[in-house]
Amino acid sequence: MLALLNIILPVFIVIGAGYLALRARLFTQIQADALVKFAANFAIPCLLFSAISKLDLNAAFDPGLLTSFYIGATTSFILTALIARHLFKHRASEAVAIGFAAFFGNTLLLGLSIVERAYGAAVMQPTFAIISLHAPFCFLIGITTMEFVRAEGKSIGKTLKTTLKTIFSNALMIGIMLGFAANLSGLPIPAPLTAGIEMVARAALPIALFGLGGAMVQYRLTGNLRDTALICVSKLFIHPSIAWLLATQVFHLSTDFTRAAVIIAAMAPGINAYIFANLYNRAQDTVAATVLISTALSIFSASLWLTILGT
């Protein structure tokens, strides 16, 4: 148990430091937002570029790995949205926003940090393979579904155009695409440029975690706790359970690939889930409260999955 805490607690200590720094007014909200913006627009894209440019694509992009993770994610999304719609009687668009919170996990800030501390470099390649597809996959399905269920929705052509424009103008996606371009082209990257990118990349996770803690000061526990409980169960337990079953019983993945699929699946909803809810003005209070509560619960759920996976 002490070993698990040594892996997980440092991640949440950095998040807590960001939260307390804003509460104590040592930082302003503007400064915290600037940290998050630097991490999201510069440091994490550099991290993704650096990692993907060096990936062994044939080894990392294993069909069983990606299927295990993304079938679990899609099932979690559909199941949560259906329960919110038919059992909890939410409007269809609200149900999609609630389902999306159980779909889009905090793979970058929490996931990368915990995987790196728990397993080291051996599990990073499959982890980056999952993360490289995460934003385009989730946003494509989430936005398209939302546009279909809204009475005022646009045509499928316009919906896809808007979705693709949103995805591929994102700094994270630019870092991912440039990483793939460098990898596939085989062209050497000048050593000074590589060193500069890696300097920025090393700052990505601690700055992002600190900024995440500061961002949580804005959230309030005002949402529907029944919906929050549904999202937490789906995201922290159902998604990783499906990933674990498929990885071990269907695809018989290696230990490292199984660990990557399950731990990344077990991450709490990310801030992008709130951005999605806010974009459509649906269930923002519930999703904001869920991001806050589920991130705290991740201390326990991550410990559970690390134990199951034999850390």
Stockholm file with secondary structure:
# STOCKHOLM 1.0

chainA/1-311         MLALLNIILPVFIVIGAGYLALRARLFTQIQADALVKFAANFAIPCLLFSAISKLDLNAAFDPGLLTSFYIGATTSFILTALIARHLFKHRASEAVAIGFAAFFGNTLLLGLSIVERAYGAAVMQPTFAIISLHAPFCFLIGITTMEFVRAEGKSIGKTLKTTLKTIFSNALMIGIMLGFAANLSGLPIPAPLTAGIEMVARAALPIALFGLGGAMVQYRLTGNLRDTALICVSKLFIHPSIAWLLATQVFHLSTDFTRAAVIIAAMAPGINAYIFANLYNRAQDTVAATVLISTALSIFSASLWLTILGT
#=GR chainA/1-311 SS CHHHHHHHHHHHHHHHHHHHHHHTTSSCHHHHHHHHHHIIIIIHHHHHHHHHHTCCHHHHCCHHHHHHHHHHHHHHHHHHHHIIIIISCCCHHHHHHHHHHTTSBCIIIIIHHHHHHHHGGGGHHHHHHHHHHHHHHHHHHHHHHHHHHSTTCCCHHHHHHHHHHHHHTSHHHHHHHHHHHHHHHCCCCCHHHHHHHHHHHHTHHHHHHHHHHHHGGGCCSCSCHHHHHHHHHIIIIIHHHHHHHIIIIISCCCHHHHHHHHHHHTCCBCHHHHHHHHHHTSSHHHHHHHHHHHHHHHHHHHHHHHHHTTC
#=GC SS_cons         CHHHHHHHHHHHHHHHHHHHHHHTTSSCHHHHHHHHHHIIIIIHHHHHHHHHHTCCHHHHCCHHHHHHHHHHHHHHHHHHHHIIIIISCCCHHHHHHHHHHTTSBCIIIIIHHHHHHHHGGGGHHHHHHHHHHHHHHHHHHHHHHHHHHSTTCCCHHHHHHHHHHHHHTSHHHHHHHHHHHHHHHCCCCCHHHHHHHHHHHHTHHHHHHHHHHHHGGGCCSCSCHHHHHHHHHIIIIIHHHHHHHIIIIISCCCHHHHHHHHHHHTCCBCHHHHHHHHHHTSSHHHHHHHHHHHHHHHHHHHHHHHHHTTC
//
